[in-house]
């Protein structure tokens, strides 16, 4: 090392070892960064993207700058500086370290946000709301990082924190309703009891979810109107989500007059089974049961139940309509008269 430093002027010689270490480390880190950048570009073009892509991005954006700081710190230990210069260097390191830490946290938060949206395509309609929340969270991270930095540098931040605390309490009291809706939005976002396009029933209301906002959710009810419901009211209610049903159980009750002969009554369950098996609106409609249930006050009552492999309400009506047409036809052919038919929908 002494032989190398002898080629430099005496005023520069004390810094040659540090500059050499820093130069070599910088070359290695730049080459590593270029390789990682190319690799990340290749992986981004793949579908689906590999899980370790996020790790590579963290290494390129966060770990490499940290390694450079470590190298710079080591290089500085090989030189002698005055107390003032060392203090300036330490403060610079703290500021750069805080900046890198904040970037790392915000990168993780942003990646989580992207994964959350991509995981469920229905959440893409909520992307704008999520971007606002993401910006707010990242702003809080910056504020917390700056306060921690100031505290580390010996600045008294007690007054500032106390002021923020009092201001926060005042804002919370003044906007407790809005904050309640905001927290409920997070519940809907992460617990996901329903999504855009889901048909839900809550309290005495029902409809299709069209928009989920930070404060309220818009639901289109059966008559075409848009019902705007506060998020906290929704999360406090019992919600029936029919979109997630794989099938519906339709229970049909058919009544026949007392003058229907025994021979014809005995044929009714098999005739209903025959009709259900011939339904063509959907494939996979299956009969669960068909029985002579009871002798009523004025009629014989038969109850049948069958599964419709669709959660859609309109689909259910189409199946019910086809069944009614075919029942009327087959019973006319058999000389069987209806009394009063009734239908009841059950959840399954």
C-alpha positions as CSV (number, residue, x, y, z in Angstrom):
1,X,0.0,0.0,0.0
2,X,2.9,2.4,0.8
3,X,4.4,1.7,-2.7
4,X,1.0,2.7,-4.3
5,X,0.5,5.9,-2.2
6,X,4.1,7.0,-2.9
7,X,2.9,7.9,-6.5
8,X,0.5,10.5,-5.1
9,X,1.3,14.0,-3.7
10,X,1.9,14.0,0.1
11,X,-1.3,16.0,0.7
12,X,-3.4,13.3,-1.0
13,X,-1.6,10.2,0.3
14,X,-3.6,9.8,3.6
15,X,-6.8,9.4,1.5
16,X,-5.6,6.9,-1.1
17,X,-6.5,3.7,0.8
18,X,-10.0,5.1,1.5
19,X,-10.5,6.2,-2.2
20,X,-9.2,2.8,-3.4
21,X,-11.6,0.8,-1.3
22,X,-14.5,3.2,-2.3
23,X,-13.6,2.9,-6.0
24,X,-13.4,-0.9,-6.0
25,X,-16.7,-1.2,-4.0
26,X,-18.4,1.2,-6.3
27,X,-17.4,-0.7,-9.4
28,X,-18.7,-4.0,-7.9
29,X,-22.0,-2.4,-6.8
30,X,-22.6,-0.8,-10.1
31,X,-22.0,-4.0,-12.0
32,X,-24.3,-5.9,-9.6
33,X,-26.9,-3.2,-10.0
34,X,-26.8,-3.5,-13.8
35,X,-27.1,-7.3,-13.6
36,X,-30.1,-7.0,-11.3
37,X,-31.8,-4.3,-13.4
38,X,-31.5,-6.6,-16.5
39,X,-32.8,-9.6,-14.6
40,X,-35.7,-7.7,-13.1
41,X,-36.6,-6.4,-16.6
42,X,-36.7,-10.0,-18.0
43,X,-38.8,-11.2,-15.0
44,X,-41.3,-8.4,-15.4
45,X,-42.1,-9.6,-18.9
46,X,-43.1,-13.0,-17.6
47,X,-46.7,-13.9,-16.7
48,X,-47.2,-14.8,-13.9
49,X,-44.4,-12.8,-12.3
50,X,-42.3,-14.9,-10.0
51,X,-42.6,-14.2,-6.2
52,X,-38.9,-13.5,-5.7
53,X,-39.2,-10.5,-8.1
54,X,-40.1,-8.3,-5.1
55,X,-37.0,-9.4,-3.3
56,X,-34.7,-8.6,-6.2
57,X,-36.3,-5.1,-6.5
58,X,-35.6,-4.6,-2.7
59,X,-32.0,-5.7,-3.2
60,X,-31.5,-3.2,-6.1
61,X,-33.3,-0.3,-4.5
62,X,-32.5,-0.7,-0.8
63,X,-29.7,-3.2,-0.1
64,X,-27.2,-1.9,-2.7
65,X,-27.4,1.7,-1.4
66,X,-27.0,0.3,2.2
67,X,-23.9,-1.6,1.1
68,X,-22.5,1.5,-0.4
69,X,-23.1,3.4,2.8
70,X,-21.3,0.6,4.7
71,X,-18.4,0.7,2.3
72,X,-18.2,4.5,2.6
73,X,-18.3,4.3,6.4
74,X,-15.4,1.7,6.3
75,X,-13.5,3.9,3.9
76,X,-13.8,6.9,6.2
77,X,-12.4,4.9,9.1
78,X,-9.1,4.7,7.1
79,X,-8.8,8.5,7.2
80,X,-8.4,11.1,9.9
81,X,-10.8,14.0,10.0
82,X,-11.4,16.8,12.5
83,X,-14.2,16.5,15.0
84,X,-16.4,19.0,13.1
85,X,-16.0,17.1,9.8
86,X,-16.8,13.8,11.5
87,X,-19.9,15.2,13.0
88,X,-21.1,16.5,9.6
89,X,-20.3,13.0,8.1
90,X,-22.3,11.3,10.9
91,X,-25.3,13.6,10.4
92,X,-25.1,12.9,6.7
93,X,-25.1,9.2,7.3
94,X,-28.1,9.5,9.6
95,X,-30.1,11.5,7.0
96,X,-29.2,9.1,4.1
97,X,-30.0,6.1,6.3
98,X,-33.3,7.5,7.3
99,X,-34.1,8.2,3.6
100,X,-33.3,4.7,2.6
101,X,-35.3,3.2,5.5
102,X,-38.3,5.3,4.5
103,X,-38.0,4.2,0.9
104,X,-37.8,0.6,2.0
105,X,-41.0,0.8,4.1
106,X,-42.9,2.7,1.4
107,X,-41.7,0.2,-1.3
108,X,-43.0,-2.7,0.8
109,X,-46.3,-0.8,1.4
110,X,-46.6,0.0,-2.4
111,X,-45.8,-3.6,-3.3
112,X,-48.5,-4.9,-0.9
113,X,-51.0,-2.5,-2.5
114,X,-50.2,-3.7,-6.0
115,X,-50.5,-7.4,-4.9
116,X,-53.8,-6.6,-3.2
117,X,-55.3,-5.1,-6.4
118,X,-53.9,-7.8,-8.7
119,X,-55.0,-10.7,-6.4
120,X,-58.7,-9.8,-6.9
121,X,-59.7,-8.2,-10.3
122,X,-62.8,-6.8,-8.7
123,X,-60.6,-4.5,-6.6
124,X,-59.3,-2.7,-9.6
125,X,-62.4,-0.4,-9.4
126,X,-61.2,0.6,-5.9
127,X,-57.7,1.4,-7.1
128,X,-58.2,5.1,-7.0
129,X,-59.4,5.0,-3.4
130,X,-56.5,2.7,-2.5
131,X,-54.0,5.1,-4.2
132,X,-55.2,8.0,-2.0
133,X,-54.9,5.8,1.1
134,X,-51.5,4.6,-0.1
135,X,-50.3,8.2,-0.5
136,X,-51.6,9.1,3.0
137,X,-49.8,6.1,4.6
138,X,-46.6,6.9,2.8
139,X,-46.9,10.5,4.0
140,X,-47.2,9.3,7.6
141,X,-44.1,7.1,7.1
142,X,-42.2,10.2,6.0
143,X,-43.4,12.2,8.9
144,X,-42.5,9.5,11.4
145,X,-39.1,9.1,9.8
146,X,-38.3,12.8,10.0
147,X,-39.4,13.0,13.6
148,X,-37.2,10.0,14.5
149,X,-34.3,11.6,12.7
150,X,-34.7,14.9,14.5
151,X,-35.0,13.1,17.8
152,X,-31.8,11.2,17.1
153,X,-30.0,14.4,16.3
154,X,-30.9,15.8,19.7
155,X,-33.8,18.0,18.6
156,X,-36.6,18.3,21.2
157,X,-39.7,17.0,19.4
158,X,-41.8,16.6,22.5
159,X,-43.8,19.9,21.9
160,X,-44.3,18.9,18.2
161,X,-45.5,15.4,19.1
162,X,-47.8,16.8,21.8
163,X,-49.3,19.3,19.4
164,X,-49.9,16.6,16.9
165,X,-51.5,14.5,19.6
166,X,-53.9,17.2,20.7
167,X,-54.7,18.1,17.1
168,X,-55.3,14.5,16.3
169,X,-57.7,14.1,19.2
170,X,-59.6,17.2,18.1
171,X,-59.9,16.0,14.6
172,X,-60.9,12.5,15.7
173,X,-63.7,14.0,17.9
174,X,-64.9,16.3,15.1
175,X,-64.9,13.6,12.4
176,X,-65.7,10.5,14.4
177,X,-68.5,9.5,11.9
178,X,-66.1,9.9,8.9
179,X,-63.4,7.9,10.7
180,X,-65.9,5.2,11.6
181,X,-66.7,4.9,7.9
182,X,-63.0,4.9,7.0
183,X,-62.3,2.1,9.4
184,X,-65.3,0.2,8.1
185,X,-63.8,0.7,4.6
186,X,-60.7,-1.1,5.7
187,X,-62.8,-3.9,7.1
188,X,-64.5,-4.3,3.7
189,X,-61.2,-4.0,1.9
190,X,-59.3,-6.7,3.8
191,X,-62.1,-8.9,5.1
192,X,-63.9,-8.7,1.8
193,X,-67.4,-9.7,2.8
194,X,-68.6,-8.5,-0.7
195,X,-67.2,-7.0,-3.8
196,X,-68.2,-5.0,-6.9
197,X,-70.9,-6.9,-8.8
198,X,-72.1,-9.0,-5.8
199,X,-75.8,-9.3,-5.0
200,X,-76.2,-8.7,-1.3
201,X,-79.1,-8.5,1.2
202,X,-78.9,-6.6,4.4
203,X,-81.6,-5.5,6.9
204,X,-84.6,-5.0,4.6
205,X,-82.6,-3.9,1.6
206,X,-81.1,-5.8,-1.3
207,X,-79.3,-5.0,-4.6
208,X,-76.0,-5.2,-6.6
209,X,-72.9,-3.5,-5.3
210,X,-71.7,-0.9,-7.9
211,X,-69.1,1.1,-6.0
212,X,-67.2,0.8,-2.7
213,X,-66.0,4.2,-1.6
214,X,-63.9,5.4,1.4
215,X,-67.0,6.7,3.2
216,X,-70.0,4.9,1.6
217,X,-71.0,2.0,-0.7
218,X,-73.4,2.4,-3.7
219,X,-75.9,-0.4,-4.3
220,X,-78.3,-0.6,-7.2
221,X,-81.6,-1.9,-5.9
222,X,-84.2,-3.8,-7.9
223,X,-86.2,-0.8,-9.1
224,X,-83.0,0.7,-10.6
225,X,-82.3,3.3,-7.9
226,X,-78.8,3.8,-6.4
227,X,-78.9,3.3,-2.6
228,X,-75.9,5.0,-0.9
229,X,-75.1,3.3,2.5
230,X,-72.5,4.4,5.0
231,X,-69.8,1.8,5.3
232,X,-70.2,1.6,9.1
233,X,-73.9,0.8,8.7
234,X,-73.0,-2.1,6.3
235,X,-70.4,-3.6,8.5
236,X,-72.8,-3.4,11.5
237,X,-75.4,-5.4,9.6
238,X,-75.9,-9.1,8.8
239,X,-75.0,-9.4,5.1
240,X,-76.2,-12.2,2.8
241,X,-73.9,-12.4,-0.2
242,X,-75.8,-14.4,-2.9
243,X,-73.1,-13.9,-5.6
244,X,-70.9,-16.4,-3.8
245,X,-73.6,-19.1,-3.8
246,X,-72.7,-22.0,-6.0
247,X,-76.3,-23.2,-6.3
248,X,-79.8,-22.4,-5.1
249,X,-82.4,-24.7,-3.6
250,X,-85.8,-24.1,-4.9
251,X,-88.7,-25.5,-2.9
252,X,-92.0,-25.8,-4.8
253,X,-95.4,-26.5,-3.2
254,X,-98.2,-27.8,-5.4
255,X,-101.7,-28.2,-4.2
256,X,-104.3,-30.5,-5.8
257,X,-108.1,-30.6,-5.1
258,X,-109.6,-33.3,-2.9
259,X,-111.4,-34.9,-5.9
260,X,-108.1,-36.0,-7.4
261,X,-108.2,-39.8,-7.7
262,X,-105.7,-41.8,-5.6
263,X,-104.1,-43.4,-8.8
264,X,-103.3,-39.9,-10.1
265,X,-102.0,-38.7,-6.7
266,X,-99.6,-41.6,-6.6
267,X,-98.1,-40.6,-10.0
268,X,-97.4,-36.9,-9.1
269,X,-93.9,-37.3,-7.5
270,X,-92.6,-39.3,-10.4
271,X,-94.1,-36.8,-12.9
272,X,-92.4,-34.0,-11.1
273,X,-89.1,-35.9,-11.1
274,X,-89.6,-36.5,-14.9
275,X,-90.1,-32.8,-15.5
276,X,-87.0,-31.8,-13.4
277,X,-84.8,-34.2,-15.3
278,X,-86.0,-32.8,-18.6
279,X,-85.2,-29.1,-17.7
280,X,-82.8,-27.6,-20.2
281,X,-82.3,-24.0,-18.9
282,X,-79.2,-25.2,-17.1
283,X,-77.2,-28.4,-17.0
284,X,-77.0,-30.1,-13.7
285,X,-80.4,-29.3,-12.2
286,X,-81.0,-32.1,-9.7
287,X,-84.1,-33.1,-7.8
288,X,-83.5,-33.3,-4.0
289,X,-87.0,-34.6,-3.0
290,X,-90.6,-34.8,-4.0
291,X,-93.3,-36.0,-1.5
292,X,-97.0,-36.0,-0.7
293,X,-96.4,-33.7,2.3
294,X,-99.7,-33.2,3.9
295,X,-103.5,-33.2,3.6
296,X,-104.5,-29.5,4.0
297,X,-107.7,-27.9,4.9
298,X,-108.9,-27.7,1.2
299,X,-106.2,-29.5,-0.8
300,X,-103.6,-32.3,-1.0
301,X,-100.2,-30.7,-0.7
302,X,-97.0,-31.9,-2.4
303,X,-93.6,-30.5,-1.8
304,X,-90.6,-30.8,-4.2
305,X,-87.1,-29.4,-3.9
306,X,-84.4,-29.2,-6.5
307,X,-81.0,-27.6,-6.9
308,X,-80.3,-24.9,-9.6
309,X,-76.6,-24.7,-10.3
310,X,-76.6,-20.9,-10.6
311,X,-76.6,-18.1,-8.0
312,X,-78.4,-15.6,-10.4
313,X,-82.0,-14.6,-9.4
314,X,-83.0,-14.2,-13.1
315,X,-81.6,-17.7,-13.9
316,X,-83.7,-19.1,-11.1
317,X,-86.9,-17.4,-12.5
318,X,-86.1,-18.9,-16.0
319,X,-85.8,-22.4,-14.5
320,X,-89.0,-21.9,-12.5
321,X,-90.8,-20.7,-15.7
322,X,-89.7,-23.7,-17.7
323,X,-90.7,-26.1,-14.9
324,X,-94.2,-24.5,-14.7
325,X,-94.8,-24.8,-18.4
326,X,-93.8,-28.5,-18.5
327,X,-95.8,-29.3,-15.3
328,X,-98.9,-27.7,-16.8
329,X,-98.4,-29.7,-20.0
330,X,-97.8,-33.1,-18.4
331,X,-100.6,-32.7,-15.8
332,X,-103.0,-31.8,-18.6
333,X,-102.0,-34.9,-20.4
334,X,-102.6,-37.0,-17.3
335,X,-105.9,-35.2,-16.4
336,X,-104.6,-33.8,-13.2
337,X,-105.8,-30.3,-12.1
338,X,-103.8,-27.8,-9.9
339,X,-105.3,-26.0,-7.0
340,X,-102.9,-23.3,-5.6
341,X,-99.2,-23.7,-6.3
342,X,-96.7,-21.8,-4.1
343,X,-92.9,-21.4,-4.2
344,X,-90.3,-20.7,-1.5
345,X,-86.6,-20.0,-2.0
346,X,-84.2,-21.4,0.5
347,X,-80.5,-20.7,0.9
348,X,-78.0,-23.5,0.6
